Amino acid sequence: DWIDINELIYKIIHQNKENSTTHTITFEPKNDFPLCKLDAGLLEQIIHNIIHNALTYTPIKSTITIEVNYEKDTCIIVITDNGHGFPADEIEFVFDKFYRLKNSYTGGTGLGLSIVKGYLKAMNGSVTLCNLTQNGGAKFILKIPCEISNINLNNPTYV
């Protein structure tokens, strides 16, 4: 269905408010962002899982940033953090079912990121993960093909 990405992201931030008291989540909505025809339930779970992992595994006072963009028929969501990042030799495995980083503390099932990948695959999308620098920080790039409205939400005339 047609969804407002800004509204969906605000909803996810609000749902994680209690868990984010020791972190900062930043999101600058794009007021002219068009509606996107996507599965809101799957997309909400995808973004929630990435945010939840960042809140769980980054140090206290870390910042998590969410950015949205689109190209022709693709919604692009980038989620970054300034935590420790991922060990380079484990990045290719983090989306596998039940995989947990070698030095992670107990807790969790190792399913969160495999769900992200599976739900994106169900929507014909993709996820790319990289470290921002050699010293850390993670960057998730979500690309989801979808129909993009040609209506500007701030000015309901056709663009």
C-alpha positions as CSV (number, residue, x, y, z in Angstrom):
1,D,0.0,0.0,0.0
2,W,1.0,3.6,-0.2
3,I,3.0,4.7,2.8
4,D,4.6,7.8,4.2
5,I,8.2,6.8,4.9
6,N,8.7,9.7,7.3
7,E,5.7,8.7,9.3
8,L,6.8,5.1,9.5
9,I,10.3,6.0,10.7
10,Y,8.9,8.4,13.4
11,K,6.7,5.5,14.5
12,I,9.8,3.2,14.8
13,I,11.7,5.8,16.7
14,H,8.8,6.3,19.1
15,Q,8.5,2.5,19.6
16,N,12.2,2.4,20.5
17,K,12.2,5.5,22.7
18,E,12.3,3.5,26.0
19,N,15.4,1.6,24.8
20,S,17.1,4.6,23.4
21,T,17.5,6.7,26.6
22,T,21.3,6.1,26.5
23,H,21.6,6.7,22.7
24,T,20.6,9.4,20.2
25,I,18.5,8.6,17.2
26,T,18.5,11.3,14.5
27,F,16.3,11.6,11.5
28,E,15.7,14.6,9.4
29,P,12.5,14.0,7.4
30,K,12.3,15.2,3.8
31,N,9.1,17.1,3.7
32,D,8.8,16.6,-0.1
33,F,9.4,12.9,0.1
34,P,6.8,11.1,-2.0
35,L,4.6,8.3,-1.0
36,C,6.0,4.8,-1.7
37,K,4.0,1.7,-2.5
38,L,5.6,-0.8,-0.1
39,D,4.7,-3.4,2.5
40,A,4.6,-1.3,5.6
41,G,4.6,-4.2,8.0
42,L,7.8,-5.8,6.5
43,L,9.5,-2.4,6.2
44,E,8.7,-1.5,9.8
45,Q,10.2,-4.8,11.0
46,I,13.3,-4.4,8.9
47,I,14.1,-0.9,10.2
48,H,13.1,-1.9,13.8
49,N,15.6,-4.8,13.7
50,I,18.5,-2.7,12.5
51,I,17.7,0.1,15.1
52,H,17.2,-2.5,17.9
53,N,20.6,-4.1,17.1
54,A,22.3,-0.6,17.1
55,L,20.7,0.2,20.4
56,T,21.8,-3.1,21.9
57,Y,25.4,-3.4,20.5
58,T,26.7,0.1,20.3
59,P,28.3,1.9,23.3
60,I,26.3,4.2,25.5
61,K,25.9,7.7,24.0
62,S,26.2,6.4,20.4
63,T,24.3,8.1,17.7
64,I,22.1,6.3,15.2
65,T,21.2,8.2,12.0
66,I,18.4,7.4,9.6
67,E,18.3,8.9,6.1
68,V,15.8,8.4,3.3
69,N,16.0,9.0,-0.4
70,Y,14.7,7.7,-3.7
71,E,15.7,7.2,-7.2
72,K,13.1,6.6,-10.0
73,D,11.5,3.4,-8.8
74,T,13.7,2.7,-5.6
75,C,13.3,3.7,-2.0
76,I,16.7,4.0,-0.3
77,I,17.1,4.0,3.5
78,V,20.5,4.4,5.1
79,I,21.0,3.6,8.7
80,T,24.4,4.4,10.3
81,D,25.8,4.4,13.8
82,N,29.1,5.5,15.3
83,G,29.6,2.3,17.3
84,H,32.5,-0.2,17.0
85,G,31.3,-1.5,13.6
86,F,31.6,-5.1,12.4
87,P,34.7,-7.2,12.2
88,A,35.7,-7.2,8.6
89,D,36.0,-11.0,8.4
90,E,32.4,-11.4,9.8
91,I,30.4,-8.9,7.7
92,E,29.5,-11.5,5.1
93,F,28.0,-13.8,7.7
94,V,25.9,-11.4,9.8
95,F,22.8,-11.9,7.7
96,D,23.0,-15.7,8.1
97,K,20.4,-17.4,10.4
98,F,21.5,-17.8,14.0
99,Y,24.9,-16.1,13.4
100,R,26.2,-14.0,16.2
101,L,29.5,-12.1,16.2
102,K,32.3,-14.0,17.8
103,N,32.9,-11.6,20.6
104,S,29.3,-10.6,21.3
105,Y,27.9,-11.0,24.8
106,T,25.1,-13.5,25.5
107,G,21.5,-12.7,24.6
108,G,19.7,-12.5,21.3
109,T,19.1,-15.3,18.9
110,G,21.1,-14.3,15.8
111,L,17.9,-13.9,13.8
112,G,17.4,-10.1,13.6
113,L,19.6,-9.4,10.6
114,S,18.6,-12.6,8.8
115,I,15.0,-11.5,9.1
116,V,16.1,-8.1,7.6
117,K,17.6,-9.9,4.6
118,G,14.7,-12.3,4.2
119,Y,12.0,-9.5,4.3
120,L,14.0,-7.4,1.9
121,K,14.3,-10.4,-0.5
122,A,10.5,-10.8,-0.2
123,M,10.2,-7.2,-1.4
124,N,12.8,-7.7,-4.2
125,G,15.1,-5.4,-2.2
126,S,18.7,-5.6,-1.0
127,V,20.8,-4.7,2.0
128,T,24.4,-3.7,2.0
129,L,26.5,-3.5,5.2
130,C,29.9,-1.8,5.6
131,N,31.9,-0.1,8.2
132,L,32.1,3.7,8.0
133,T,35.8,3.7,8.9
134,Q,38.5,1.3,9.9
135,N,37.8,2.3,13.5
136,G,34.1,1.5,13.4
137,G,30.7,2.7,12.7
138,A,28.2,0.6,10.8
139,K,26.3,1.6,7.6
140,F,23.3,-0.3,6.4
141,I,22.0,0.6,2.9
142,L,18.5,-0.7,2.1
143,K,17.3,-0.5,-1.5
144,I,13.7,-1.5,-2.2
145,P,12.1,-1.3,-5.7
146,C,8.7,0.3,-5.5
147,E,6.2,2.6,-7.1
148,I,6.9,6.2,-6.2
149,S,4.0,8.7,-6.1
150,N,4.2,11.8,-8.2
151,I,2.4,13.8,-5.6
152,N,4.2,16.2,-3.3
153,L,2.8,15.8,0.2
154,N,3.3,19.5,1.1
155,N,1.6,20.6,-2.1
156,P,-1.0,18.1,-3.3
157,T,-0.8,19.2,-6.9
158,Y,1.0,17.0,-9.3
159,V,4.8,17.5,-9.4
